[in-house]
């Protein structure tokens, strides 16, 4: 992994902390899950226009989390 900005660097550091723990763990890298009603957040304009953003349906995200927790 080669983080290019603070957000991705923070994610890498957090994943390293999780891996180093003695707890059972799973790391899910889910795509963006938009709300049912779009809420305009000023932070969304901080994302560079050439940045790739992937979206998933909220039910797919919920299913992924449920499967990760229950398949232990």
RALIN-V547984 format. One line per field, one symbol per residue. ss: DSSP state (@ for helix, = for strand, . for the rest). burial: + if it has 24 or more other C-alpha atoms within 12 Angstrom, else -. A space follows every 50 residues. Layout:
ss: ???
burial: ???
This chain:
ss: .....@@@@@@@@@@@@@@@...........=.........@@@@@.... ....=..@@@@@@@@@@@@@..
burial: -------------------------------------------------- ----------------------
